[in-house]
Amino acid sequence: TPEGEVPALNLADRIGYAALHLIRHLLRGDLRLYHTYEIAHFLERTANDEEFWAQWRCLHSPSLRRMEAIAFRLAREWFRCRVAGQSRVEIDTLPERVQDWFQLFAQSPYRTIMRPNKDELWLHLALIESGVDRRRVFARRLLPVRTPPVHFAAHVPASAHNWRLRAARWLFTIGFFARRGLHHVATVL
């Protein structure tokens, strides 16, 4: 690159990256409002730029455009931004299961602040074709494999460990995981 220039993605790929970043956080259940606002701001600013959106459509595969359309639809739902014709077509042709998710749960990601939920799980499942993969994702989200370390009486020195402390730690750990399991199940109901 010439001196002073910083290499960067072109504009179409920047919005693609931002959309995939939003989808990642959405499906993990930790979407932030500003992720969606960034997309909405971009959509509003480029709503009349047909040349850009034609280039975007040529550069991005149908599967990428489908993921981007989910991010665009969420931005439109939350911020009522204008959407260019090319991206509107992609939003309108999202699969019926995805459209249904928006009808039921479009507001859920920002409502998790008040009431934890796993409504994004239903979107994730709607995007997966394989029944085996759907079951894996469902099980992983309800009963996470990676668990945080649980410490009961961590301040007790090793020299003071006895059978009572080990039993109390064991009971504490079982109770902790039972409460976490119930929490994960309750967020789906």
C-alpha positions in Angstrom: 0.0 0.0 0.0 1.1 3.6 -0.6 2.7 5.3 2.4 0.1 6.5 4.9 -2.7 4.3 3.7 -4.1 1.6 5.9 -5.3 -1.6 4.2 -9.0 -2.2 4.9 -11.9 -4.2 3.7 -14.0 -2.6 0.9 -17.3 -1.2 2.0 -19.4 -4.2 1.0 -17.1 -6.5 2.9 -17.2 -4.2 6.0 -21.0 -4.4 6.2 -20.7 -8.2 5.7 -18.2 -8.5 8.5 -20.3 -6.3 10.8 -23.4 -8.4 10.0 -21.7 -11.7 10.7 -20.4 -10.2 13.9 -23.9 -9.2 14.9 -25.2 -12.7 14.0 -22.4 -14.3 16.1 -23.4 -12.4 19.1 -27.2 -12.9 18.4 -26.8 -16.6 18.3 -24.7 -16.7 21.4 -27.2 -14.7 23.3 -25.0 -11.8 24.1 -26.0 -9.2 21.4 -25.4 -5.6 22.4 -27.7 -2.8 21.2 -24.8 -1.0 19.5 -24.1 -4.0 17.2 -27.5 -3.5 15.8 -27.3 0.3 15.8 -24.1 0.2 13.7 -25.9 -1.8 11.0 -29.0 0.4 11.1 -26.9 3.5 10.8 -25.2 2.0 7.7 -28.4 0.9 6.1 -30.0 4.3 6.6 -26.9 6.1 5.2 -26.7 3.9 2.1 -30.5 3.4 1.5 -30.3 5.4 -1.8 -27.0 4.1 -3.1 -28.2 1.6 -5.7 -24.7 1.3 -7.2 -23.2 0.1 -3.8 -26.0 -2.4 -3.2 -25.6 -3.8 -6.8 -21.9 -4.3 -6.1 -22.7 -5.8 -2.7 -25.1 -8.3 -4.3 -22.4 -9.3 -6.9 -19.6 -9.7 -4.3 -21.5 -11.8 -1.7 -22.7 -15.3 -2.1 -26.4 -16.2 -1.5 -25.6 -17.8 1.9 -23.7 -14.8 3.1 -26.5 -12.4 1.9 -29.0 -14.5 3.9 -27.0 -14.0 7.1 -26.6 -10.3 6.3 -30.4 -10.1 5.7 -31.0 -11.4 9.2 -28.8 -8.6 10.6 -30.5 -6.1 8.3 -34.0 -7.2 9.3 -33.1 -7.0 13.0 -31.7 -3.4 12.5 -34.9 -2.5 10.6 -37.1 -3.9 13.4 -35.3 -2.2 16.2 -34.5 1.2 14.6 -37.0 1.5 11.7 -34.1 2.4 9.3 -34.6 2.6 5.6 -33.3 -0.4 3.6 -32.2 -0.3 0.0 -34.0 -2.3 -2.6 -31.4 -5.1 -3.0 -31.2 -5.7 0.7 -35.0 -5.5 1.1 -35.3 -8.3 -1.5 -32.9 -10.5 0.6 -34.9 -9.7 3.8 -38.2 -10.6 2.1 -36.9 -13.9 0.8 -35.6 -15.2 4.2 -36.9 -18.7 4.9 -40.4 -18.9 6.5 -39.0 -20.2 9.8 -36.7 -17.2 10.1 -39.6 -14.8 9.3 -41.7 -16.6 11.9 -38.8 -16.0 14.5 -38.9 -12.3 13.8 -42.7 -12.2 14.2 -42.4 -13.8 17.6 -39.0 -12.9 19.0 -37.5 -9.8 17.3 -37.4 -7.9 20.5 -36.1 -10.7 22.7 -32.4 -10.0 22.3 -32.5 -6.7 24.1 -35.1 -7.9 26.6 -32.6 -10.3 28.1 -31.4 -7.5 30.3 -34.7 -7.7 32.2 -35.6 -11.3 31.7 -33.0 -13.9 30.6 -34.2 -16.0 27.7 -32.8 -18.2 25.0 -35.2 -17.1 22.2 -32.2 -16.8 19.8 -31.9 -20.6 20.0 -35.1 -20.9 17.9 -33.5 -18.7 15.2 -30.3 -20.8 15.4 -32.4 -24.0 15.0 -34.3 -22.4 12.0 -31.0 -21.9 10.2 -29.8 -25.5 10.6 -30.8 -28.0 8.0 -29.6 -31.2 9.7 -31.7 -32.8 12.4 -28.6 -34.2 14.1 -27.0 -30.7 14.2 -30.2 -29.2 15.5 -30.2 -31.6 18.4 -26.6 -30.9 19.2 -27.1 -27.2 19.2 -30.2 -27.5 21.3 -28.5 -29.8 23.9 -25.3 -27.6 24.0 -27.4 -24.4 24.7 -29.5 -26.1 27.4 -26.7 -27.9 29.1 -23.4 -26.2 28.4 -20.5 -28.5 28.4 -18.0 -25.9 29.5 -18.7 -25.0 33.1 -17.1 -22.4 35.3 -14.9 -23.6 38.1 -16.9 -23.9 41.3 -15.0 -23.2 44.6 -16.5 -23.8 48.0 -14.3 -22.8 50.9 -11.4 -21.9 48.6 -9.7 -20.1 51.4 -9.2 -23.3 53.4 -5.5 -24.4 53.3 -4.7 -27.8 51.9 -3.5 -28.9 55.4 -7.1 -28.4 56.7 -8.9 -30.5 54.1 -10.8 -33.4 55.6 -13.7 -35.6 54.6 -16.3 -33.1 55.9 -14.9 -30.3 53.7 -14.7 -32.7 50.7 -18.4 -33.7 51.2 -19.5 -30.1 51.6 -17.7 -29.1 48.4 -19.3 -32.1 46.6 -22.8 -31.1 47.8 -22.2 -27.5 46.9 -21.0 -28.4 43.4 -24.0 -30.6 42.8 -26.4 -27.9 44.0 -24.6 -25.3 41.8 -25.0 -27.4 38.7 -28.6 -28.3 39.5 -29.4 -24.6 39.8 -27.6 -23.7 36.6 -29.4 -26.6 34.8 -32.8 -25.4 36.0 -31.9 -21.8 35.0 -31.0 -22.9 31.4 -34.2 -25.0 31.1 -36.4 -22.2 32.5 -35.0 -19.6 30.0 -36.5 -21.8 27.1 -39.9 -22.1 28.7 
